[in-house]
Amino acid sequence: MVSFDFNIIGKIKYSLDNLPEGISLFNSKGKLIFQNRIMYELVLDIIGHDVQNLDEFNNELEKNGSASNVINQPGVYLLPSGHLWVIRKEIIIDKRNKEYTQITAGDVTELYIAKNQLEQENERLRQMNRKVALLSDQIKKTVREEETLAMKVRMHDDMGRFLISAKKTYFEGAKKEEIESQIDEWRTAVEYYSRATPERKRPEGLKEVIEAAEKIGVEIEIDGVIPQSEIEIGYLAAAIRECATNCANHAKGDRLFVSIDYTDGNYCVKIHNNGQQPISSVREGGGMMRLRQTINAGGGRMSIRAFPKFLLQIEWREKDGE
């Protein structure tokens, strides 16, 4: 006769009742032989009454339907409490070769919430990727436009300088060597601007601008802290070049005064000349408009004052690491 230690059996049942998962066990004839507390309560929530037979259990589950429309996983059931439970079935065989059907149930609510959050985050990342791709295309387009603009500005400035130089040579006379030098510069410029695609060039340096200004009879005087970054020197050089050209061509002057103030990471450059002062407000031509576009594109500001004397002022925040 087989004897049982009911104290041990009670402890086992107590442990199974307090599992976070539901468990039911049916014998080979489909009769319920064990069910813990969680599964009992779950069956009541889904079916509405307890079941003692495996066929009845299967039929009632099928009748009540799963929540596969809520979460894309078969065998998931939505309870009135709003919790989602997944029910799984498997055949087990004991040591005596007896077959049982084991049914387990687990709460997958948090998994479902986490899955939804992950999907939302993935969608947010996909949208960000699309925006980044659009931004990348826009940046490439902007770079191409800036390169084209830089070439046009350089061409405008060079042609203006060449014309002023040629006019100066015509009216004041020049040595043969100077004339040949001007012809070489014209030839170089024509070859450069005949290319179909603008090349990406480094911003023009101060030395180049000062030398170019001297060729058209304008002396540059700079007072203050000269920027160190290449792009900021480019801002300064572009402004000096434009003002030097206008000084020689419009104001009939021969000196350009450049004041640079640097305070708490901010640059303020003021430029004026000794030539004839404007008698009316200054109208921005192509060169000044392109200079304004360059400064604005770099996050800076530009202003022009005509009275009591001409003054060009540009301001920008120091560029870190450029």
C-alpha positions in Angstrom: 0.0 0.0 0.0 1.3 3.4 -1.0 1.4 6.0 1.8 1.5 9.8 1.2 2.9 12.5 3.4 0.0 14.9 3.2 2.0 17.6 4.9 4.5 17.5 1.9 1.7 17.4 -0.6 0.1 20.5 1.1 3.4 22.4 0.9 3.7 21.5 -2.8 0.2 22.7 -3.6 0.7 25.9 -1.6 3.9 26.6 -3.6 2.1 25.9 -6.9 -0.8 28.1 -5.9 1.5 31.0 -5.3 3.3 30.8 -8.6 2.9 33.9 -10.9 1.8 31.5 -13.7 -1.3 29.5 -14.0 -1.0 25.7 -14.3 -3.6 23.0 -15.2 -3.0 19.3 -15.7 -5.3 16.9 -17.5 -4.9 13.1 -17.6 -5.0 11.0 -20.8 -8.8 10.8 -20.6 -9.1 14.6 -20.4 -10.0 14.8 -16.8 -8.7 17.7 -14.7 -6.4 16.4 -12.0 -4.7 19.5 -10.9 -5.2 23.3 -11.2 -3.5 26.0 -9.2 -5.2 29.2 -7.9 -4.0 31.5 -10.7 -5.3 29.2 -13.4 -8.6 28.8 -11.6 -9.2 32.5 -11.4 -8.0 32.9 -15.0 -10.5 30.3 -16.3 -13.3 32.2 -14.4 -12.3 35.5 -16.0 -12.1 34.0 -19.6 -14.8 31.4 -19.6 -17.1 32.5 -16.8 -17.2 29.1 -14.9 -14.8 26.4 -13.9 -14.1 23.4 -16.2 -13.2 19.8 -15.3 -12.7 18.4 -18.8 -10.0 19.2 -21.4 -12.4 19.1 -24.4 -14.7 21.6 -22.6 -11.7 23.8 -21.8 -10.6 23.8 -25.4 -14.2 24.5 -26.7 -14.8 27.3 -24.3 -11.4 29.0 -25.1 -12.2 28.8 -28.8 -15.7 30.2 -28.2 -14.4 33.1 -26.2 -11.7 33.9 -28.8 -8.2 35.2 -28.3 -6.9 38.8 -28.4 -4.7 38.2 -31.4 -6.2 41.4 -32.9 -4.7 43.3 -29.9 -1.3 41.6 -29.9 0.1 39.7 -32.9 0.5 36.4 -31.1 -1.9 33.5 -31.1 -3.2 32.2 -27.8 -3.3 35.5 -26.1 -6.4 36.5 -24.1 -7.5 40.0 -22.9 -9.1 40.0 -19.5 -11.7 42.6 -18.3 -8.9 44.0 -16.0 -7.0 44.9 -19.2 -4.3 42.3 -18.6 -3.1 40.1 -21.4 -2.5 36.4 -20.7 -0.9 33.8 -23.1 -2.1 30.2 -22.8 0.1 27.3 -24.0 -0.5 23.6 -24.2 2.0 20.7 -24.2 2.0 16.9 -23.8 4.2 15.5 -21.0 4.9 11.9 -20.2 5.9 10.7 -16.7 8.3 8.0 -15.7 5.5 5.4 -15.9 4.9 6.4 -19.5 1.6 8.0 -18.7 0.5 10.9 -20.9 -0.8 14.2 -19.5 -1.8 17.5 -21.1 -0.2 20.5 -19.3 -1.7 24.0 -19.8 0.2 27.0 -18.6 -0.7 30.6 -18.6 1.5 33.7 -18.2 0.8 37.4 -17.9 2.3 39.2 -20.9 0.9 42.7 -20.2 4.3 44.3 -19.5 5.8 42.5 -22.5 3.0 43.9 -24.7 3.5 47.4 -23.3 7.3 47.2 -23.8 6.7 45.9 -27.4 4.4 48.9 -28.1 6.9 51.3 -26.7 9.7 49.7 -28.7 7.6 49.9 -31.9 6.8 53.6 -31.2 10.5 54.3 -30.6 11.4 52.5 -33.8 8.9 54.6 -35.7 10.3 57.7 -34.1 13.8 56.6 -35.2 12.6 55.9 -38.7 11.1 59.4 -38.9 14.3 60.8 -37.6 16.3 58.8 -40.2 14.0 60.2 -42.9 14.6 63.8 -41.6 18.3 63.2 -41.4 18.3 61.9 -45.0 16.4 65.0 -46.1 18.7 67.2 -44.1 21.7 65.6 -45.6 20.4 66.2 -49.1 19.7 69.8 -48.1 23.2 70.2 -46.8 24.7 68.9 -50.0 22.5 71.2 -52.0 23.5 74.2 -49.7 27.2 73.3 -50.1 26.8 73.2 -53.9 25.1 76.6 -53.8 27.7 78.1 -51.5 30.5 76.8 -53.8 28.7 78.4 -56.8 28.2 81.6 -54.8 31.8 81.7 -53.7 32.9 81.4 -57.4 30.6 84.1 -58.4 31.8 86.4 -55.6 35.4 85.7 -56.5 34.7 86.3 -60.2 32.8 89.6 -59.4 35.7 90.8 -57.2 38.4 89.8 -59.6 36.7 91.4 -62.6 36.1 94.6 -60.6 39.8 94.7 -59.5 41.0 94.0 -63.1 38.8 96.7 -64.5 40.0 99.2 -61.9 43.6 98.2 -62.5 43.2 98.5 -66.2 41.6 102.0 -65.9 44.4 103.1 -63.6 46.9 101.9 -66.1 45.2 103.6 -69.0 44.9 107.0 -67.3 48.1 107.0 -65.3 50.3 104.9 -67.5 52.3 101.8 -66.4 55.5 100.0 -67.2 55.7 97.2 -69.6 56.2 94.7 -66.8 53.0 95.8 -65.0 51.0 95.6 -68.2 52.3 92.1 -68.9 51.5 91.1 -65.3 47.9 92.4 -65.7 47.5 90.4 -69.0 48.7 87.3 -67.2 46.2 87.8 -64.4 43.4 88.3 -67.0 44.5 85.1 -68.8 44.5 83.1 -65.5 41.1 84.4 -64.5 39.6 83.5 -67.9 41.0 80.0 -67.7 39.7 79.5 -64.2 36.1 80.8 -64.8 35.9 78.8 -68.1 35.6 75.6 -66.0 32.1 74.2 -66.0 32.1 73.1 -62.3 33.2 75.3 -59.5 36.0 73.9 -57.4 35.9 74.0 -53.6 38.5 76.6 -52.6 39.8 77.6 -49.3 38.5 81.0 -48.1 40.7 83.8 -49.4 43.4 85.0 -46.9 44.2 88.5 -45.7 47.6 88.5 -47.5 45.9 87.9 -50.9 43.3 90.6 -50.3 45.9 93.2 -49.1 48.0 92.5 -52.2 45.0 92.7 -54.5 44.0 96.1 -52.9 47.5 97.5 -53.3 47.3 96.7 -57.1 44.3 99.0 -57.4 45.9 101.7 -55.2 44.2 101.0 -51.9 46.2 100.7 -48.7 44.7 98.5 -45.9 45.1 99.4 -42.2 44.0 96.8 -39.7 43.7 97.4 -36.0 42.6 94.8 -33.5 42.6 91.0 -33.0 42.6 89.1 -36.2 40.5 85.9 -36.2 42.4 82.6 -36.2 39.9 80.2 -37.9 40.0 79.9 -41.7 36.3 80.6 -42.1 36.4 83.7 -40.0 39.4 85.0 -41.9 37.3 84.3 -45.0 34.5 86.6 -43.6 37.1 89.4 -42.9 38.8 89.0 -46.2 35.6 89.0 -48.2 34.5 92.2 -46.5 37.8 94.0 -47.0 38.0 92.9 -50.7 34.5 94.3 -51.4 35.1 97.6 -49.5 38.5 98.0 -51.2 37.0 97.6 -54.6 34.2 100.1 -53.8 36.8 102.5 -52.2 38.8 102.7 -55.4 35.8 102.6 -57.8 33.2 104.7 -56.2 34.8 106.7 -53.3 38.0 107.4 -55.3 39.9 106.7 -52.0 43.3 105.1 -51.4 43.0 104.0 -47.8 40.8 101.5 -46.0 40.6 101.4 -42.2 39.6 98.1 -40.6 38.8 97.9 -36.8 38.3 94.5 -35.2 36.8 94.2 -31.7 36.8 90.8 -30.0 34.7 90.5 -26.8 33.5 87.4 -25.0 33.7 85.2 -28.1 32.0 87.8 -30.4 33.7 89.6 -33.3 32.7 93.0 -34.5 34.4 94.4 -37.6 34.0 98.0 -38.8 35.4 99.2 -42.1 35.5 102.8 -43.6 37.6 104.6 -46.1 39.1 108.1 -46.7 37.5 108.7 -50.1 34.4 110.7 -51.0 31.6 110.0 -48.6 28.1 109.0 -49.8 25.6 111.8 -50.5 22.7 109.4 -50.2 21.9 106.0 -48.7 24.1 103.2 -50.0 22.4 100.8 -52.4 23.7 97.3 -52.1 24.9 96.0 -55.4 25.7 92.4 -56.3 29.0 92.3 -54.4 27.5 93.7 -51.1 24.4 91.4 -51.4 26.6 88.3 -51.8 28.8 89.4 -48.9 25.6 89.8 -46.8 24.5 86.3 -47.8 27.8 84.9 -46.8 27.8 86.5 -43.4 24.1 85.6 -42.7 24.8 82.0 -43.8 27.5 81.8 -41.1 25.1 83.0 -38.4 26.4 86.6 -38.4 24.9 90.1 -39.1 25.9 92.8 -41.5 24.9 96.5 -41.6 25.8 99.5 -43.8 25.7 103.1 -42.7 26.1 106.1 -45.1 26.2 109.1 -42.7 28.1 110.9 -41.5 30.6 108.6 -43.3 30.4 105.2 -45.0 30.7 102.4 -42.5 30.4 98.6 -43.0 29.9 96.6 -39.9 29.8 92.8 -39.6 29.4 90.7 -36.5 29.6 87.0 -35.7 30.0 84.5 -32.9 33.5 82.9 -32.7 33.5 79.5 -34.6 34.8 76.8 -32.3 37.2 74.3 -33.8 36.8 75.5 -37.4 
